[in-house]
Amino acid sequence: MSWASWTTRDVYTGRGGALTEETGVMTGNLTVHTTWADDTAQVALQFTGATDWFTMAGSPTPCPSEEASRALHDAVVQAVRNGGGAVVPAWAPQEGRTTGQ
């Protein structure tokens, strides 16, 4: 079984924050964590420096590869920065593409 994980600390939310399943909207300085295994990506958020993690709305989501999970993680980080009650983006990264192409 293959797996990968990506973590980005100190992501400041845009106005309206990011939506989680457990707590609703989170705002401020967050850490974004994406774990990929078995063609599924799980995305969680925490207040940077805290211990509790919260499931981002829209997670888990299908994700076909480790490369795609990295692109998805980058898209989630950008969504959190954009705010507006951000959820896991509803697009599927395409194999062989990187963010910004």
C-alpha positions as CSV (number, residue, x, y, z in Angstrom):
1,M,0.0,0.0,0.0
2,S,1.3,3.4,-1.0
3,W,0.6,6.5,1.1
4,A,1.8,10.1,1.3
5,S,1.2,13.1,3.5
6,W,1.6,16.8,3.1
7,T,1.5,19.5,5.8
8,T,1.6,23.3,5.5
9,R,1.8,25.4,8.6
10,D,0.9,29.1,9.1
11,V,-1.8,29.3,6.5
12,Y,-3.8,32.5,7.3
13,T,-7.5,32.2,6.3
14,G,-9.1,34.7,4.1
15,R,-12.3,36.4,5.3
16,G,-14.9,33.7,6.1
17,G,-12.3,31.1,7.0
18,A,-12.5,27.4,6.2
19,L,-15.4,25.0,7.0
20,T,-14.9,21.9,9.1
21,E,-17.3,19.0,9.9
22,E,-16.8,19.2,13.6
23,T,-16.6,22.9,14.5
24,G,-18.0,24.8,11.6
25,V,-15.9,27.7,10.4
26,M,-12.2,28.1,11.5
27,T,-10.4,31.4,11.0
28,G,-6.9,32.6,11.7
29,N,-3.6,30.8,11.6
30,L,-4.2,27.2,10.5
31,T,-2.2,24.1,9.6
32,V,-3.4,22.1,6.6
33,H,-2.7,18.4,6.5
34,T,-3.5,16.0,3.6
35,T,-3.0,12.3,3.8
36,W,-3.3,10.1,0.7
37,A,-3.8,6.3,0.7
38,D,-5.9,3.8,-1.2
39,D,-6.9,6.4,-3.8
40,T,-8.5,8.7,-1.2
41,A,-7.3,12.0,0.3
42,Q,-8.2,13.0,3.8
43,V,-7.8,16.7,4.6
44,A,-7.6,18.0,8.2
45,L,-7.1,21.5,9.7
46,Q,-5.8,22.6,13.1
47,F,-5.1,25.9,14.7
48,T,-1.3,26.1,14.2
49,G,0.4,25.0,17.4
50,A,-2.7,23.2,18.8
51,T,-3.2,19.5,19.2
52,D,-6.7,18.9,17.9
53,W,-7.4,18.2,14.2
54,F,-10.7,18.8,12.4
55,T,-12.0,17.3,9.1
56,M,-12.3,19.9,6.4
57,A,-15.7,19.9,4.7
58,G,-15.5,17.9,1.5
59,S,-13.0,15.4,2.9
60,P,-12.4,12.6,2.2
61,T,-12.3,12.9,-1.5
62,P,-11.2,10.5,-4.3
63,C,-7.6,11.1,-5.4
64,P,-5.9,8.7,-7.9
65,S,-2.2,9.2,-7.0
66,E,0.5,10.6,-4.8
67,E,1.2,13.3,-7.4
68,A,-2.5,14.2,-7.5
69,S,-2.6,14.4,-3.7
70,R,0.1,17.0,-3.8
71,A,-1.8,19.1,-6.3
72,L,-5.0,18.7,-4.2
73,H,-3.1,19.8,-1.1
74,D,-1.8,22.9,-2.8
75,A,-5.4,23.7,-4.0
76,V,-6.7,23.2,-0.5
77,V,-4.1,25.6,0.9
78,Q,-5.1,28.2,-1.6
79,A,-8.8,27.7,-0.9
80,V,-8.1,28.3,2.9
81,R,-6.1,31.4,2.0
82,N,-9.1,32.6,-0.1
83,G,-11.5,32.0,2.8
84,G,-15.3,32.3,2.2
85,G,-16.1,29.1,4.1
86,A,-13.5,27.1,2.1
87,V,-14.1,23.4,1.5
88,V,-12.0,20.8,-0.2
89,P,-12.1,21.9,-3.9
90,A,-14.5,20.0,-6.0
91,W,-12.1,19.3,-8.9
92,A,-10.0,16.3,-9.5
93,P,-6.3,17.0,-10.1
94,Q,-5.1,15.6,-13.5
95,E,-2.2,13.2,-13.6
96,G,1.0,14.9,-14.8
97,R,-0.2,18.5,-14.0
98,T,1.0,20.7,-11.3
99,T,-0.8,23.7,-9.7
100,G,-0.7,26.7,-12.0
101,Q,-0.6,24.9,-15.3
